[in-house]
Amino acid sequence: EMTWQSCEGAEVDNSGKIEFVDAGKRGTVVRAIIAYESPAGFVGQMLAKLFGREPRIQARRDLHRFKQL
């Protein structure tokens, strides 16, 4: 398990936790919990989602690449 918290004054305040759970012959289950404050509020969230920069989208993409390794 790994946890983090952004430093004071970070461009995007965020925190999270990643858990790795043994799934036997199936490999490893990876769970990611990410919380963040968009700098521009709701409008910023929508723009980030539109351009594929929203953390949920990025995390899914990154976890998918990690799984391929």
PDB file of N, CA, C and O in Angstrom:
ATOM      1  N   GLU A   1       0.852  -1.175   0.000  1.00  0.00           N
ATOM      2  CA  GLU A   1       0.000   0.000   0.000  1.00  0.00           C
ATOM      3  C   GLU A   1       0.894   1.232   0.000  1.00  0.00           C
ATOM      4  O   GLU A   1       1.892   1.295   0.717  1.00  0.00           O
ATOM      5  N   MET A   2       0.517   2.206  -0.816  1.00  0.00           N
ATOM      6  CA  MET A   2       1.230   3.483  -0.867  1.00  0.00           C
ATOM      7  C   MET A   2       0.196   4.603  -0.761  1.00  0.00           C
ATOM      8  O   MET A   2      -0.887   4.517  -1.340  1.00  0.00           O
ATOM      9  N   THR A   3       0.536   5.635  -0.030  1.00  0.00           N
ATOM     10  CA  THR A   3      -0.340   6.808   0.075  1.00  0.00           C
ATOM     11  C   THR A   3       0.476   8.056  -0.216  1.00  0.00           C
ATOM     12  O   THR A   3       1.702   8.046  -0.105  1.00  0.00           O
ATOM     13  N   TRP A   4      -0.210   9.133  -0.589  1.00  0.00           N
ATOM     14  CA  TRP A   4       0.466  10.396  -0.819  1.00  0.00           C
ATOM     15  C   TRP A   4      -0.468  11.559  -0.557  1.00  0.00           C
ATOM     16  O   TRP A   4      -1.689  11.408  -0.513  1.00  0.00           O
ATOM     17  N   GLN A   5       0.132  12.716  -0.385  1.00  0.00           N
ATOM     18  CA  GLN A   5      -0.563  13.991  -0.205  1.00  0.00           C
ATOM     19  C   GLN A   5       0.298  15.046  -0.886  1.00  0.00           C
ATOM     20  O   GLN A   5       1.502  15.113  -0.636  1.00  0.00           O
ATOM     21  N   SER A   6      -0.295  15.864  -1.736  1.00  0.00           N
ATOM     22  CA  SER A   6       0.483  16.897  -2.414  1.00  0.00           C
ATOM     23  C   SER A   6       1.029  17.896  -1.402  1.00  0.00           C
ATOM     24  O   SER A   6       0.490  18.068  -0.309  1.00  0.00           O
ATOM     25  N   CYS A   7       2.103  18.538  -1.799  1.00  0.00           N
ATOM     26  CA  CYS A   7       2.725  19.551  -0.948  1.00  0.00           C
ATOM     27  C   CYS A   7       1.893  20.833  -0.972  1.00  0.00           C
ATOM     28  O   CYS A   7       1.151  21.091  -1.920  1.00  0.00           O
ATOM     29  N   GLU A   8       2.027  21.617   0.072  1.00  0.00           N
ATOM     30  CA  GLU A   8       1.335  22.898   0.135  1.00  0.00           C
ATOM     31  C   GLU A   8       1.765  23.757  -1.048  1.00  0.00           C
ATOM     32  O   GLU A   8       2.953  23.854  -1.352  1.00  0.00           O
ATOM     33  N   GLY A   9       0.806  24.372  -1.705  1.00  0.00           N
ATOM     34  CA  GLY A   9       1.101  25.224  -2.849  1.00  0.00           C
ATOM     35  C   GLY A   9       1.193  24.476  -4.171  1.00  0.00           C
ATOM     36  O   GLY A   9       1.570  25.067  -5.183  1.00  0.00           O
ATOM     37  N   ALA A  10       0.857  23.187  -4.184  1.00  0.00           N
ATOM     38  CA  ALA A  10       0.899  22.411  -5.426  1.00  0.00           C
ATOM     39  C   ALA A  10      -0.080  22.988  -6.442  1.00  0.00           C
ATOM     40  O   ALA A  10      -1.096  23.575  -6.069  1.00  0.00           O
ATOM     41  N   GLU A  11       0.222  22.823  -7.702  1.00  0.00           N
ATOM     42  CA  GLU A  11      -0.650  23.329  -8.760  1.00  0.00           C
ATOM     43  C   GLU A  11      -2.046  22.717  -8.658  1.00  0.00           C
ATOM     44  O   GLU A  11      -3.048  23.402  -8.866  1.00  0.00           O
ATOM     45  N   VAL A  12      -2.104  21.421  -8.335  1.00  0.00           N
ATOM     46  CA  VAL A  12      -3.376  20.724  -8.132  1.00  0.00           C
ATOM     47  C   VAL A  12      -3.277  19.975  -6.814  1.00  0.00           C
ATOM     48  O   VAL A  12      -2.495  19.032  -6.690  1.00  0.00           O
ATOM     49  N   ASP A  13      -4.069  20.393  -5.823  1.00  0.00           N
ATOM     50  CA  ASP A  13      -4.079  19.690  -4.539  1.00  0.00           C
ATOM     51  C   ASP A  13      -4.634  18.288  -4.759  1.00  0.00           C
ATOM     52  O   ASP A  13      -5.701  18.124  -5.352  1.00  0.00           O
ATOM     53  N   ASN A  14      -3.912  17.278  -4.282  1.00  0.00           N
ATOM     54  CA  ASN A  14      -4.367  15.909  -4.468  1.00  0.00           C
ATOM     55  C   ASN A  14      -3.834  14.992  -3.384  1.00  0.00           C
ATOM     56  O   ASN A  14      -2.854  15.304  -2.706  1.00  0.00           O
ATOM     57  N   SER A  15      -4.491  13.866  -3.234  1.00  0.00           N
ATOM     58  CA  SER A  15      -4.052  12.831  -2.296  1.00  0.00           C
ATOM     59  C   SER A  15      -4.572  11.504  -2.833  1.00  0.00           C
ATOM     60  O   SER A  15      -5.451  11.469  -3.694  1.00  0.00           O
ATOM     61  N   GLY A  16      -4.026  10.431  -2.320  1.00  0.00           N
ATOM     62  CA  GLY A  16      -4.508   9.156  -2.801  1.00  0.00           C
ATOM     63  C   GLY A  16      -3.870   7.975  -2.111  1.00  0.00           C
ATOM     64  O   GLY A  16      -3.012   8.105  -1.238  1.00  0.00           O
ATOM     65  N   LYS A  17      -4.327   6.817  -2.543  1.00  0.00           N
ATOM     66  CA  LYS A  17      -3.836   5.560  -1.996  1.00  0.00           C
ATOM     67  C   LYS A  17      -3.887   4.520  -3.107  1.00  0.00           C
ATOM     68  O   LYS A  17      -4.852   4.451  -3.869  1.00  0.00           O
ATOM     69  N   ILE A  18      -2.825   3.709  -3.187  1.00  0.00           N
ATOM     70  CA  ILE A  18      -2.764   2.583  -4.115  1.00  0.00           C
ATOM     71  C   ILE A  18      -2.591   1.324  -3.288  1.00  0.00           C
ATOM     72  O   ILE A  18      -1.730   1.267  -2.409  1.00  0.00           O
ATOM     73  N   GLU A  19      -3.407   0.313  -3.566  1.00  0.00           N
ATOM     74  CA  GLU A  19      -3.316  -0.969  -2.870  1.00  0.00           C
ATOM     75  C   GLU A  19      -3.010  -2.063  -3.885  1.00  0.00           C
ATOM     76  O   GLU A  19      -3.551  -2.065  -4.990  1.00  0.00           O
ATOM     77  N   PHE A  20      -2.144  -2.986  -3.502  1.00  0.00           N
ATOM     78  CA  PHE A  20      -1.817  -4.152  -4.313  1.00  0.00           C
ATOM     79  C   PHE A  20      -2.257  -5.377  -3.519  1.00  0.00           C
ATOM     80  O   PHE A  20      -1.783  -5.604  -2.405  1.00  0.00           O
ATOM     81  N   VAL A  21      -3.173  -6.174  -4.099  1.00  0.00           N
ATOM     82  CA  VAL A  21      -3.718  -7.341  -3.417  1.00  0.00           C
ATOM     83  C   VAL A  21      -3.445  -8.580  -4.266  1.00  0.00           C
ATOM     84  O   VAL A  21      -3.785  -8.616  -5.448  1.00  0.00           O
ATOM     85  N   ASP A  22      -2.832  -9.591  -3.661  1.00  0.00           N
ATOM     86  CA  ASP A  22      -2.542 -10.839  -4.364  1.00  0.00           C
ATOM     87  C   ASP A  22      -3.846 -11.498  -4.798  1.00  0.00           C
ATOM     88  O   ASP A  22      -4.759 -11.683  -3.993  1.00  0.00           O
ATOM     89  N   ALA A  23      -3.922 -11.851  -6.081  1.00  0.00           N
ATOM     90  CA  ALA A  23      -5.114 -12.512  -6.615  1.00  0.00           C
ATOM     91  C   ALA A  23      -4.788 -13.941  -7.026  1.00  0.00           C
ATOM     92  O   ALA A  23      -5.443 -14.502  -7.903  1.00  0.00           O
ATOM     93  N   GLY A  24      -3.785 -14.525  -6.399  1.00  0.00           N
ATOM     94  CA  GLY A  24      -3.425 -15.914  -6.702  1.00  0.00           C
ATOM     95  C   GLY A  24      -2.929 -16.061  -8.123  1.00  0.00           C
ATOM     96  O   GLY A  24      -2.091 -15.281  -8.575  1.00  0.00           O
ATOM     97  N   LYS A  25      -3.440 -17.057  -8.835  1.00  0.00           N
ATOM     98  CA  LYS A  25      -3.012 -17.330 -10.212  1.00  0.00           C
ATOM     99  C   LYS A  25      -3.410 -16.226 -11.183  1.00  0.00           C
ATOM    100  O   LYS A  25      -2.860 -16.132 -12.280  1.00  0.00           O
ATOM    101  N   ARG A  26      -4.350 -15.405 -10.786  1.00  0.00           N
ATOM    102  CA  ARG A  26      -4.805 -14.311 -11.661  1.00  0.00           C
ATOM    103  C   ARG A  26      -3.871 -13.121 -11.635  1.00  0.00           C
ATOM    104  O   ARG A  26      -4.005 -12.221 -12.465  1.00  0.00           O
ATOM    105  N   GLY A  27      -2.918 -13.090 -10.697  1.00  0.00           N
ATOM    106  CA  GLY A  27      -1.967 -11.989 -10.624  1.00  0.00           C
ATOM    107  C   GLY A  27      -2.195 -11.111  -9.416  1.00  0.00           C
ATOM    108  O   GLY A  27      -2.258 -11.594  -8.286  1.00  0.00           O
ATOM    109  N   THR A  28      -2.317  -9.821  -9.656  1.00  0.00           N
ATOM    110  CA  THR A  28      -2.460  -8.831  -8.591  1.00  0.00           C
ATOM    111  C   THR A  28      -3.597  -7.875  -8.915  1.00  0.00           C
ATOM    112  O   THR A  28      -3.724  -7.405 -10.045  1.00  0.00           O
ATOM    113  N   VAL A  29      -4.412  -7.594  -7.922  1.00  0.00           N
ATOM    114  CA  VAL A  29      -5.464  -6.592  -8.067  1.00  0.00           C
ATOM    115  C   VAL A  29      -4.873  -5.263  -7.602  1.00  0.00           C
ATOM    116  O   VAL A  29      -4.304  -5.180  -6.514  1.00  0.00           O
ATOM    117  N   VAL A  30      -5.007  -4.232  -8.421  1.00  0.00           N
ATOM    118  CA  VAL A  30      -4.510  -2.902  -8.078  1.00  0.00           C
ATOM    119  C   VAL A  30      -5.709  -1.988  -7.898  1.00  0.00           C
ATOM    120  O   VAL A  30      -6.532  -1.850  -8.802  1.00  0.00           O
ATOM    121  N   ARG A  31      -5.810  -1.362  -6.725  1.00  0.00           N
ATOM    122  CA  ARG A  31      -6.891  -0.407  -6.452  1.00  0.00           C
ATOM    123  C   ARG A  31      -6.273   0.965  -6.243  1.00  0.00           C
ATOM    124  O   ARG A  31      -5.312   1.122  -5.490  1.00  0.00           O
ATOM    125  N   ALA A  32      -6.835   1.946  -6.915  1.00  0.00           N
ATOM    126  CA  ALA A  32      -6.348   3.319  -6.787  1.00  0.00           C
ATOM    127  C   ALA A  32      -7.491   4.218  -6.343  1.00  0.00           C
ATOM    128  O   ALA A  32      -8.570   4.208  -6.937  1.00  0.00           O
ATOM    129  N   ILE A  33      -7.248   4.993  -5.298  1.00  0.00           N
ATOM    130  CA  ILE A  33      -8.212   5.988  -4.826  1.00  0.00           C
ATOM    131  C   ILE A  33      -7.505   7.334  -4.910  1.00  0.00           C
ATOM    132  O   ILE A  33      -6.475   7.544  -4.270  1.00  0.00           O
ATOM    133  N   ILE A  34      -8.063   8.243  -5.702  1.00  0.00           N
ATOM    134  CA  ILE A  34      -7.430   9.539  -5.927  1.00  0.00           C
ATOM    135  C   ILE A  34      -8.448  10.644  -5.667  1.00  0.00           C
ATOM    136  O   ILE A  34      -9.570  10.603  -6.171  1.00  0.00           O
ATOM    137  N   ALA A  35      -8.044  11.623  -4.880  1.00  0.00           N
ATOM    138  CA  ALA A  35      -8.889  12.794  -4.612  1.00  0.00           C
ATOM    139  C   ALA A  35      -8.110  14.032  -5.044  1.00  0.00           C
ATOM    140  O   ALA A  35      -6.909  14.136  -4.794  1.00  0.00           O
ATOM    141  N   TYR A  36      -8.794  14.963  -5.687  1.00  0.00           N
ATOM    142  CA  TYR A  36      -8.112  16.176  -6.127  1.00  0.00           C
ATOM    143  C   TYR A  36      -9.078  17.349  -6.174  1.00  0.00           C
ATOM    144  O   TYR A  36     -10.296  17.181  -6.247  1.00  0.00           O
ATOM    145  N   GLU A  37      -8.502  18.530  -6.129  1.00  0.00           N
ATOM    146  CA  GLU A  37      -9.261  19.776  -6.248  1.00  0.00           C
ATOM    147  C   GLU A  37      -8.857  20.432  -7.560  1.00  0.00           C
ATOM    148  O   GLU A  37      -7.714  20.862  -7.716  1.00  0.00           O
ATOM    149  N   SER A  38      -9.775  20.511  -8.490  1.00  0.00           N
ATOM    150  CA  SER A  38      -9.479  21.145  -9.768  1.00  0.00           C
ATOM    151  C   SER A  38      -9.235  22.634  -9.553  1.00  0.00           C
ATOM    152  O   SER A  38     -10.028  23.291  -8.879  1.00  0.00           O
ATOM    153  N   PRO A  39      -8.151  23.184 -10.112  1.00  0.00           N
ATOM    154  CA  PRO A  39      -7.845  24.602  -9.908  1.00  0.00           C
ATOM    155  C   PRO A  39      -8.940  25.545 -10.395  1.00  0.00           C
ATOM    156  O   PRO A  39      -9.094  26.642  -9.858  1.00  0.00           O
ATOM    157  N   ALA A  40      -9.705  25.126 -11.412  1.00  0.00           N
ATOM    158  CA  ALA A  40     -10.743  26.000 -11.957  1.00  0.00           C
ATOM    159  C   ALA A  40     -12.137  25.470 -11.645  1.00  0.00           C
ATOM    160  O   ALA A  40     -13.095  25.787 -12.351  1.00  0.00           O
ATOM    161  N   GLY A  41     -12.256  24.665 -10.591  1.00  0.00           N
ATOM    162  CA  GLY A  41     -13.556  24.150 -10.185  1.00  0.00           C
ATOM    163  C   GLY A  41     -14.195  23.254 -11.229  1.00  0.00           C
ATOM    164  O   GLY A  41     -13.504  22.534 -11.951  1.00  0.00           O
ATOM    165  N   PHE A  42     -15.518  23.302 -11.305  1.00  0.00           N
ATOM    166  CA  PHE A  42     -16.279  22.435 -12.205  1.00  0.00           C
ATOM    167  C   PHE A  42     -15.876  22.642 -13.661  1.00  0.00           C
ATOM    168  O   PHE A  42     -15.737  21.674 -14.408  1.00  0.00           O
ATOM    169  N   VAL A  43     -15.689  23.891 -14.070  1.00  0.00           N
ATOM    170  CA  VAL A  43     -15.311  24.190 -15.455  1.00  0.00           C
ATOM    171  C   VAL A  43     -13.954  23.547 -15.762  1.00  0.00           C
ATOM    172  O   VAL A  43     -13.764  22.969 -16.832  1.00  0.00           O
ATOM    173  N   GLY A  44     -13.028  23.649 -14.831  1.00  0.00           N
ATOM    174  CA  GLY A  44     -11.711  23.032 -15.013  1.00  0.00           C
ATOM    175  C   GLY A  44     -11.815  21.524 -15.138  1.00  0.00           C
ATOM    176  O   GLY A  44     -11.118  20.918 -15.951  1.00  0.00           O
ATOM    177  N   GLN A  45     -12.684  20.909 -14.335  1.00  0.00           N
ATOM    178  CA  GLN A  45     -12.891  19.459 -14.430  1.00  0.00           C
ATOM    179  C   GLN A  45     -13.406  19.067 -15.806  1.00  0.00           C
ATOM    180  O   GLN A  45     -12.930  18.095 -16.392  1.00  0.00           O
ATOM    181  N   MET A  46     -14.364  19.806 -16.319  1.00  0.00           N
ATOM    182  CA  MET A  46     -14.938  19.483 -17.624  1.00  0.00           C
ATOM    183  C   MET A  46     -13.911  19.662 -18.740  1.00  0.00           C
ATOM    184  O   MET A  46     -13.847  18.845 -19.659  1.00  0.00           O
ATOM    185  N   LEU A  47     -13.110  20.720 -18.667  1.00  0.00           N
ATOM    186  CA  LEU A  47     -12.078  20.932 -19.684  1.00  0.00           C
ATOM    187  C   LEU A  47     -11.024  19.824 -19.622  1.00  0.00           C
ATOM    188  O   LEU A  47     -10.577  19.333 -20.658  1.00  0.00           O
ATOM    189  N   ALA A  48     -10.629  19.432 -18.406  1.00  0.00           N
ATOM    190  CA  ALA A  48      -9.652  18.354 -18.249  1.00  0.00           C
ATOM    191  C   ALA A  48     -10.202  17.060 -18.830  1.00  0.00           C
ATOM    192  O   ALA A  48      -9.472  16.325 -19.496  1.00  0.00           O
ATOM    193  N   LYS A  49     -11.474  16.771 -18.589  1.00  0.00           N
ATOM    194  CA  LYS A  49     -12.101  15.554 -19.115  1.00  0.00           C
ATOM    195  C   LYS A  49     -12.141  15.609 -20.640  1.00  0.00           C
ATOM    196  O   LYS A  49     -11.849  14.618 -21.309  1.00  0.00           O
ATOM    197  N   LEU A  50     -12.499  16.753 -21.180  1.00  0.00           N
ATOM    198  CA  LEU A  50     -12.586  16.927 -22.628  1.00  0.00           C
ATOM    199  C   LEU A  50     -11.252  16.643 -23.311  1.00  0.00           C
ATOM    200  O   LEU A  50     -11.223  16.058 -24.395  1.00  0.00           O
ATOM    201  N   PHE A  51     -10.146  17.053 -22.685  1.00  0.00           N
ATOM    202  CA  PHE A  51      -8.824  16.881 -23.280  1.00  0.00           C
ATOM    203  C   PHE A  51      -8.082  15.646 -22.766  1.00  0.00           C
ATOM    204  O   PHE A  51      -6.884  15.499 -23.008  1.00  0.00           O
ATOM    205  N   GLY A  52      -8.783  14.760 -22.059  1.00  0.00           N
ATOM    206  CA  GLY A  52      -8.168  13.527 -21.582  1.00  0.00           C
ATOM    207  C   GLY A  52      -7.163  13.719 -20.469  1.00  0.00           C
ATOM    208  O   GLY A  52      -6.302  12.865 -20.261  1.00  0.00           O
ATOM    209  N   ARG A  53      -7.255  14.834 -19.744  1.00  0.00           N
ATOM    210  CA  ARG A  53      -6.300  15.146 -18.679  1.00  0.00           C
ATOM    211  C   ARG A  53      -6.914  14.970 -17.289  1.00  0.00           C
ATOM    212  O   ARG A  53      -6.277  15.290 -16.285  1.00  0.00           O
ATOM    213  N   GLU A  54      -8.125  14.473 -17.229  1.00  0.00           N
ATOM    214  CA  GLU A  54      -8.803  14.252 -15.950  1.00  0.00           C
ATOM    215  C   GLU A  54      -8.133  13.068 -15.262  1.00  0.00           C
ATOM    216  O   GLU A  54      -7.892  12.047 -15.907  1.00  0.00           O
ATOM    217  N   PRO A  55      -7.823  13.178 -13.963  1.00  0.00           N
ATOM    218  CA  PRO A  55      -7.089  12.118 -13.264  1.00  0.00           C
ATOM    219  C   PRO A  55      -7.689  10.727 -13.397  1.00  0.00           C
ATOM    220  O   PRO A  55      -6.941   9.756 -13.503  1.00  0.00           O
ATOM    221  N   ARG A  56      -9.001  10.595 -13.397  1.00  0.00           N
ATOM    222  CA  ARG A  56      -9.613   9.266 -13.531  1.00  0.00           C
ATOM    223  C   ARG A  56      -9.234   8.633 -14.868  1.00  0.00           C
ATOM    224  O   ARG A  56      -8.906   7.448 -14.927  1.00  0.00           O
ATOM    225  N   ILE A  57      -9.279   9.422 -15.934  1.00  0.00           N
ATOM    226  CA  ILE A  57      -8.928   8.927 -17.266  1.00  0.00           C
ATOM    227  C   ILE A  57      -7.448   8.573 -17.312  1.00  0.00           C
ATOM    228  O   ILE A  57      -7.077   7.515 -17.821  1.00  0.00           O
ATOM    229  N   GLN A  58      -6.604   9.448 -16.784  1.00  0.00           N
ATOM    230  CA  GLN A  58      -5.163   9.193 -16.783  1.00  0.00           C
ATOM    231  C   GLN A  58      -4.825   7.955 -15.961  1.00  0.00           C
ATOM    232  O   GLN A  58      -3.994   7.149 -16.379  1.00  0.00           O
ATOM    233  N   ALA A  59      -5.448   7.792 -14.815  1.00  0.00           N
ATOM    234  CA  ALA A  59      -5.168   6.640 -13.952  1.00  0.00           C
ATOM    235  C   ALA A  59      -5.559   5.342 -14.643  1.00  0.00           C
ATOM    236  O   ALA A  59      -4.806   4.369 -14.596  1.00  0.00           O
ATOM    237  N   ARG A  60      -6.704   5.311 -15.273  1.00  0.00           N
ATOM    238  CA  ARG A  60      -7.128   4.102 -16.000  1.00  0.00           C
ATOM    239  C   ARG A  60      -6.134   3.753 -17.096  1.00  0.00           C
ATOM    240  O   ARG A  60      -5.753   2.594 -17.261  1.00  0.00           O
ATOM    241  N   ARG A  61      -5.723   4.760 -17.835  1.00  0.00           N
ATOM    242  CA  ARG A  61      -4.773   4.542 -18.929  1.00  0.00           C
ATOM    243  C   ARG A  61      -3.440   4.040 -18.373  1.00  0.00           C
ATOM    244  O   ARG A  61      -2.857   3.097 -18.907  1.00  0.00           O
ATOM    245  N   ASP A  62      -2.966   4.668 -17.308  1.00  0.00           N
ATOM    246  CA  ASP A  62      -1.689   4.265 -16.702  1.00  0.00           C
ATOM    247  C   ASP A  62      -1.762   2.862 -16.101  1.00  0.00           C
ATOM    248  O   ASP A  62      -0.825   2.079 -16.251  1.00  0.00           O
ATOM    249  N   LEU A  63      -2.867   2.535 -15.419  1.00  0.00           N
ATOM    250  CA  LEU A  63      -3.012   1.191 -14.852  1.00  0.00           C
ATOM    251  C   LEU A  63      -3.095   0.139 -15.956  1.00  0.00           C
ATOM    252  O   LEU A  63      -2.584  -0.969 -15.790  1.00  0.00           O
ATOM    253  N   HIS A  64      -3.720   0.466 -17.062  1.00  0.00           N
ATOM    254  CA  HIS A  64      -3.791  -0.453 -18.184  1.00  0.00           C
ATOM    255  C   HIS A  64      -2.385  -0.732 -18.729  1.00  0.00           C
ATOM    256  O   HIS A  64      -2.040  -1.883 -18.995  1.00  0.00           O
ATOM    257  N   ARG A  65      -1.571   0.325 -18.897  1.00  0.00           N
ATOM    258  CA  ARG A  65      -0.192   0.138 -19.367  1.00  0.00           C
ATOM    259  C   ARG A  65       0.622  -0.672 -18.372  1.00  0.00           C
ATOM    260  O   ARG A  65       1.414  -1.531 -18.759  1.00  0.00           O
ATOM    261  N   PHE A  66       0.423  -0.393 -17.076  1.00  0.00           N
ATOM    262  CA  PHE A  66       1.129  -1.127 -16.016  1.00  0.00           C
ATOM    263  C   PHE A  66       0.786  -2.618 -16.106  1.00  0.00           C
ATOM    264  O   PHE A  66       1.666  -3.468 -15.969  1.00  0.00           O
ATOM    265  N   LYS A  67      -0.486  -2.931 -16.335  1.00  0.00           N
ATOM    266  CA  LYS A  67      -0.931  -4.319 -16.430  1.00  0.00           C
ATOM    267  C   LYS A  67      -0.266  -5.019 -17.614  1.00  0.00           C
ATOM    268  O   LYS A  67       0.058  -6.202 -17.518  1.00  0.00           O
ATOM    269  N   GLN A  68      -0.060  -4.333 -18.703  1.00  0.00           N
ATOM    270  CA  GLN A  68       0.570  -4.921 -19.882  1.00  0.00           C
ATOM    271  C   GLN A  68       2.023  -5.326 -19.615  1.00  0.00           C
ATOM    272  O   GLN A  68       2.551  -6.230 -20.263  1.00  0.00           O
ATOM    273  N   LEU A  69       2.656  -4.657 -18.667  1.00  0.00           N
ATOM    274  CA  LEU A  69       4.051  -5.008 -18.341  1.00  0.00           C
ATOM    275  C   LEU A  69       4.086  -6.331 -17.600  1.00  0.00           C
ATOM    276  O   LEU A  69       5.162  -6.806 -17.234  1.00  0.00           O
TER     277      LEU A  69
END
